[in-house]
Amino acid sequence: EKCHIHAAYQYESWGGSYVEDFLEVVIGFSVLVCFATVSPLMATIGFVFQIVEYRLLAYRMTWVTCRPFPIGAEGLEEWLTILDVVLYLATCLSSLLLLCVVRTGLERRGAMDKLSAVVMITLGLITVKVLLRVAL
């Protein structure tokens, strides 16, 4: 039988907590977004495992720890800021990995040409991200 008494939903307990659950999901998302350029198959497998982990967290919250009393949660803004930073870093890392790992026409070019290509790709992707945020 499920019971909040035996598995409380609080920090560093067997029942988990908001901080630990958000942290697990954000770390998985960060690894997935940052390194999906290297292996698209890894991105697909990682996405499936993220869905499985999310469902297991939902199962634990509803059947193991009981659903905690719903109260307004302050502090989700910090997680959005962290995710925003992760997306900017993933953009930079993806453009760098794109030029270092994937075979492109810049293989025979010098380091300055590669660096300028990375900067241009990064700025282009960040511009698209900012334009999408403004449009939505």
Backbone as CSV, one residue per row, in Angstrom:
resi,resn,N_x,N_y,N_z,CA_x,CA_y,CA_z,C_x,C_y,C_z
1,GLU,0.846,-1.174,0.000,0.000,0.000,0.000,0.887,1.231,0.000
2,LYS,0.478,2.217,-0.771,1.264,3.442,-0.839,1.033,4.308,0.396
3,CYS,2.088,4.978,0.794,1.955,5.786,1.997,3.057,6.830,2.038
4,HIS,2.673,8.050,2.276,3.619,9.154,2.390,4.478,9.026,3.649
5,ILE,3.990,8.310,4.639,4.722,8.160,5.896,5.978,7.313,5.688
6,HIS,5.894,6.241,4.909,7.021,5.340,4.718,8.023,5.862,3.692
7,ALA,7.545,6.604,2.700,8.426,7.129,1.653,8.030,8.570,1.374
8,ALA,8.510,9.449,2.213,8.138,10.859,2.082,8.773,11.478,0.845
9,TYR,8.067,12.430,0.256,8.582,13.140,-0.912,9.309,14.376,-0.404
10,GLN,10.571,14.177,0.015,11.386,15.260,0.551,12.841,15.021,0.155
11,TYR,13.655,16.038,0.309,15.039,15.990,-0.139,15.809,14.891,0.580
12,GLU,16.634,14.149,-0.187,17.475,13.054,0.293,16.683,11.958,1.008
13,SER,15.503,11.675,0.514,14.739,10.560,1.059,14.527,9.540,-0.052
14,TRP,14.097,8.368,0.324,13.882,7.308,-0.651,12.785,7.685,-1.643
15,GLY,11.845,8.517,-1.206,10.723,8.896,-2.054,11.030,9.972,-3.066
16,GLY,12.237,10.532,-3.025,12.602,11.576,-3.976,12.172,12.953,-3.506
17,SER,12.484,13.961,-4.325,12.095,15.336,-4.024,12.055,16.119,-5.319
18,TYR,11.500,17.312,-5.249,11.431,18.150,-6.444,12.827,18.454,-6.980
19,VAL,13.748,18.795,-6.073,15.098,19.153,-6.489,15.784,17.978,-7.179
20,GLU,15.740,16.817,-6.564,16.410,15.652,-7.144,15.762,15.219,-8.451
21,ASP,14.437,15.267,-8.515,13.755,14.859,-9.741,14.040,15.824,-10.888
22,PHE,13.968,17.126,-10.616,14.286,18.117,-11.648,15.741,17.987,-12.081
23,LEU,16.632,17.762,-11.120,18.056,17.661,-11.435,18.335,16.462,-12.341
24,GLU,17.717,15.334,-12.071,17.902,14.158,-12.928,17.431,14.421,-14.354
25,VAL,16.282,15.048,-14.476,15.736,15.326,-15.808,16.594,16.354,-16.536
26,VAL,17.064,17.380,-15.832,17.887,18.418,-16.465,19.249,17.862,-16.884
27,ILE,19.853,17.018,-16.078,21.141,16.426,-16.457,20.986,15.529,-17.673
28,GLY,19.954,14.713,-17.688,19.707,13.876,-18.863,19.458,14.695,-20.117
29,PHE,18.668,15.760,-19.984,18.407,16.651,-21.110,19.688,17.327,-21.582
30,SER,20.524,17.747,-20.645,21.774,18.429,-20.995,22.705,17.519,-21.790
31,VAL,22.876,16.302,-21.333,23.736,15.354,-22.046,23.167,15.066,-23.430
32,LEU,21.862,14.901,-23.495,21.205,14.606,-24.762,21.368,15.754,-25.752
33,VAL,21.149,16.962,-25.312,21.220,18.119,-26.211,22.662,18.433,-26.604
34,CYS,23.584,18.321,-25.670,24.966,18.693,-25.959,25.670,17.716,-26.901
35,PHE,25.371,16.438,-26.793,26.141,15.460,-27.551,25.343,14.707,-28.606
36,ALA,24.156,15.165,-28.933,23.353,14.510,-29.971,23.967,14.692,-31.350
37,THR,24.794,15.712,-31.519,25.443,15.946,-32.808,26.428,14.833,-33.134
38,VAL,27.064,14.297,-32.139,28.070,13.259,-32.349,27.435,11.984,-32.876
39,SER,26.330,11.587,-32.277,25.674,10.352,-32.684,24.155,10.529,-32.631
40,PRO,23.521,10.696,-33.772,22.057,10.843,-33.764,21.340,9.624,-33.184
41,LEU,21.918,8.443,-33.322,21.318,7.251,-32.734,21.301,7.366,-31.211
42,MET,22.366,7.951,-30.654,22.410,8.158,-29.214,21.285,9.096,-28.776
43,ALA,20.970,10.086,-29.601,19.887,11.013,-29.273,18.544,10.290,-29.234
44,THR,18.334,9.393,-30.171,17.081,8.640,-30.203,16.958,7.734,-28.988
45,ILE,18.010,7.008,-28.683,17.998,6.116,-27.523,17.875,6.924,-26.234
46,GLY,18.595,8.032,-26.153,18.513,8.894,-24.974,17.123,9.465,-24.774
47,PHE,16.459,9.838,-25.877,15.095,10.356,-25.786,14.146,9.297,-25.238
48,VAL,14.288,8.077,-25.708,13.435,6.984,-25.212,13.677,6.766,-23.715
49,PHE,14.932,6.770,-23.294,15.234,6.572,-21.880,14.762,7.741,-21.024
50,GLN,14.783,8.959,-21.573,14.248,10.107,-20.844,12.753,9.930,-20.599
51,ILE,12.035,9.432,-21.606,10.600,9.198,-21.450,10.358,8.118,-20.399
52,VAL,11.150,7.045,-20.432,11.002,5.972,-19.442,11.283,6.507,-18.037
53,GLU,12.337,7.301,-17.890,12.655,7.854,-16.577,11.543,8.768,-16.086
54,TYR,11.001,9.573,-16.960,9.914,10.479,-16.582,8.695,9.686,-16.112
55,ARG,8.376,8.603,-16.799,7.232,7.773,-16.407,7.501,7.071,-15.067
56,LEU,8.744,6.646,-14.839,9.076,6.027,-13.555,8.969,7.035,-12.408
57,LEU,9.377,8.273,-12.652,9.219,9.309,-11.630,7.743,9.564,-11.351
58,ALA,6.932,9.586,-12.404,5.489,9.786,-12.217,4.879,8.612,-11.449
59,TYR,5.320,7.392,-11.753,4.835,6.216,-11.032,5.210,6.298,-9.553
60,ARG,6.454,6.668,-9.289,6.898,6.766,-7.892,6.088,7.824,-7.146
61,MET,5.817,8.954,-7.819,5.093,10.020,-7.133,3.646,9.621,-6.843
62,THR,3.013,8.879,-7.754,1.607,8.562,-7.547,1.370,7.283,-6.756
63,TRP,2.237,6.281,-6.885,1.972,4.992,-6.250,2.888,4.669,-5.077
64,VAL,4.034,5.264,-4.977,4.953,4.943,-3.877,4.861,5.994,-2.781
65,THR,5.029,7.251,-3.151,5.051,8.303,-2.129,3.705,8.974,-1.944
66,CYS,2.732,8.626,-2.706,1.446,9.325,-2.763,1.695,10.716,-3.344
67,ARG,0.715,11.215,-3.940,0.880,12.551,-4.533,0.921,13.566,-3.407
68,PRO,1.981,14.398,-3.379,2.034,15.418,-2.333,0.912,16.438,-2.521
69,PHE,0.561,17.096,-1.452,-0.492,18.102,-1.519,-0.076,19.191,-2.507
70,PRO,-0.924,19.512,-3.483,-0.532,20.495,-4.502,-0.500,21.910,-3.943
71,ILE,0.677,22.472,-3.941,0.853,23.859,-3.514,1.628,24.579,-4.601
72,GLY,1.486,25.872,-4.643,2.228,26.663,-5.624,3.714,26.564,-5.366
73,ALA,4.478,26.382,-6.414,5.919,26.211,-6.267,6.646,27.439,-6.786
74,GLU,7.314,28.119,-5.899,8.182,29.220,-6.299,9.556,28.630,-6.577
75,GLY,10.264,29.171,-7.514,11.612,28.701,-7.761,11.792,27.958,-9.060
76,LEU,10.739,27.782,-9.838,10.913,27.134,-11.133,11.641,28.042,-12.120
77,GLU,11.672,29.329,-11.830,12.394,30.274,-12.695,13.884,29.930,-12.752
78,GLU,14.442,29.468,-11.647,15.856,29.106,-11.637,16.121,27.937,-12.573
79,TRP,15.206,26.979,-12.617,15.378,25.843,-13.518,15.283,26.292,-14.969
80,LEU,14.418,27.254,-15.254,14.326,27.774,-16.622,15.605,28.498,-17.011
81,THR,16.203,29.199,-16.067,17.477,29.862,-16.332,18.566,28.835,-16.599
82,ILE,18.590,27.774,-15.818,19.579,26.705,-16.020,19.389,26.059,-17.384
83,LEU,18.150,25.776,-17.754,17.881,25.184,-19.064,18.270,26.128,-20.197
84,ASP,18.065,27.426,-19.999,18.467,28.406,-21.004,19.981,28.406,-21.199
85,VAL,20.732,28.375,-20.096,22.193,28.316,-20.179,22.639,27.026,-20.856
86,VAL,21.983,25.911,-20.510,22.313,24.624,-21.142,22.088,24.698,-22.649
87,LEU,20.996,25.330,-23.077,20.721,25.428,-24.509,21.751,26.294,-25.226
88,TYR,22.188,27.377,-24.604,23.234,28.198,-25.228,24.555,27.441,-25.314
89,LEU,24.916,26.743,-24.239,26.149,25.951,-24.273,26.046,24.808,-25.276
90,ALA,24.874,24.202,-25.382,24.676,23.128,-26.355,24.797,23.651,-27.779
91,THR,24.340,24.864,-28.011,24.474,25.471,-29.331,25.938,25.655,-29.695
92,CYS,26.710,26.196,-28.759,28.150,26.380,-29.005,28.853,25.041,-29.194
93,LEU,28.554,24.090,-28.324,29.199,22.785,-28.400,28.805,22.042,-29.670
94,SER,27.549,22.137,-30.066,27.107,21.460,-31.282,27.788,22.016,-32.520
95,SER,27.939,23.330,-32.595,28.621,23.895,-33.760,30.098,23.514,-33.765
96,LEU,30.716,23.449,-32.593,32.113,23.033,-32.521,32.263,21.557,-32.897
97,LEU,31.396,20.709,-32.378,31.450,19.288,-32.716,31.121,19.045,-34.186
98,LEU,30.235,19.861,-34.731,29.882,19.722,-36.135,31.104,19.912,-37.024
99,LEU,31.941,20.856,-36.687,33.130,21.104,-37.505,34.288,20.175,-37.169
100,CYS,34.331,19.657,-35.949,35.448,18.788,-35.568,35.198,17.315,-35.875
101,VAL,33.955,16.858,-35.763,33.657,15.441,-35.907,33.123,15.107,-37.290
102,VAL,32.192,15.904,-37.783,31.568,15.636,-39.078,32.503,16.101,-40.188
103,ARG,32.590,15.317,-41.222,33.450,15.684,-42.358,32.789,16.808,-43.152
104,THR,33.484,17.936,-43.210,32.984,19.097,-43.942,34.072,19.576,-44.889
105,GLY,33.775,20.616,-45.621,34.762,21.182,-46.538,35.842,21.986,-45.834
106,LEU,35.713,22.160,-44.534,36.696,22.962,-43.786,37.846,22.130,-43.231
107,GLU,37.909,20.862,-43.581,38.965,20.002,-43.036,40.356,20.484,-43.434
108,ARG,40.489,20.989,-44.651,41.802,21.409,-45.151,42.089,22.874,-44.849
109,ARG,41.166,23.550,-44.218,41.346,24.965,-43.893,42.156,25.138,-42.613
110,GLY,42.565,26.350,-42.369,43.334,26.655,-41.170,42.455,26.780,-39.944
111,ALA,43.128,26.942,-38.811,42.415,27.017,-37.534,41.542,28.262,-37.450
112,MET,41.998,29.369,-38.018,41.215,30.611,-37.969,39.933,30.485,-38.794
113,ASP,40.005,29.809,-39.937,38.808,29.596,-40.751,37.802,28.730,-40.002
114,LYS,38.295,27.688,-39.339,37.406,26.817,-38.560,36.784,27.586,-37.392
115,LEU,37.591,28.395,-36.712,37.085,29.170,-35.589,36.030,30.172,-36.041
116,SER,36.281,30.830,-37.164,35.290,31.789,-37.664,34.009,31.077,-38.085
117,ALA,34.115,29.872,-38.634,32.924,29.099,-38.999,32.135,28.710,-37.752
118,VAL,32.840,28.314,-36.692,32.166,27.975,-35.439,31.433,29.185,-34.887
119,VAL,32.089,30.337,-34.900,31.462,31.558,-34.385,30.241,31.920,-35.221
120,MET,30.338,31.827,-36.541,29.202,32.167,-37.401,28.036,31.210,-37.204
121,ILE,28.318,29.919,-37.121,27.248,28.936,-36.903,26.587,29.164,-35.544
122,THR,27.414,29.397,-34.524,26.875,29.622,-33.178,26.006,30.870,-33.151
123,LEU,26.501,31.961,-33.706,25.709,33.194,-33.718,24.434,33.029,-34.534
124,GLY,24.501,32.285,-35.621,23.301,32.043,-36.422,22.255,31.252,-35.644
125,LEU,22.683,30.200,-34.956,21.749,29.393,-34.177,21.174,30.162,-32.990
126,ILE,22.010,30.967,-32.336,21.519,31.768,-31.218,20.544,32.826,-31.718
127,THR,20.803,33.402,-32.888,19.873,34.371,-33.469,18.522,33.734,-33.758
128,VAL,18.544,32.519,-34.299,17.283,31.799,-34.560,16.554,31.540,-33.244
129,LYS,17.276,31.146,-32.207,16.664,30.879,-30.911,16.027,32.144,-30.332
130,VAL,16.731,33.265,-30.405,16.202,34.522,-29.885,14.985,34.983,-30.701
131,LEU,15.046,34.838,-32.017,13.908,35.228,-32.860,12.681,34.370,-32.575
132,LEU,12.883,33.090,-32.366,11.762,32.209,-32.016,11.166,32.579,-30.659
133,ARG,12.012,32.938,-29.707,11.519,33.324,-28.391,10.713,34.614,-28.476
134,VAL,11.168,35.581,-29.295,10.447,36.834,-29.451,9.123,36.602,-30.166
135,ALA,9.127,35.725,-31.178,7.918,35.460,-31.943,6.864,34.732,-31.120
136,LEU,7.283,33.905,-30.190,6.330,33.153,-29.380,6.016,33.931,-28.137
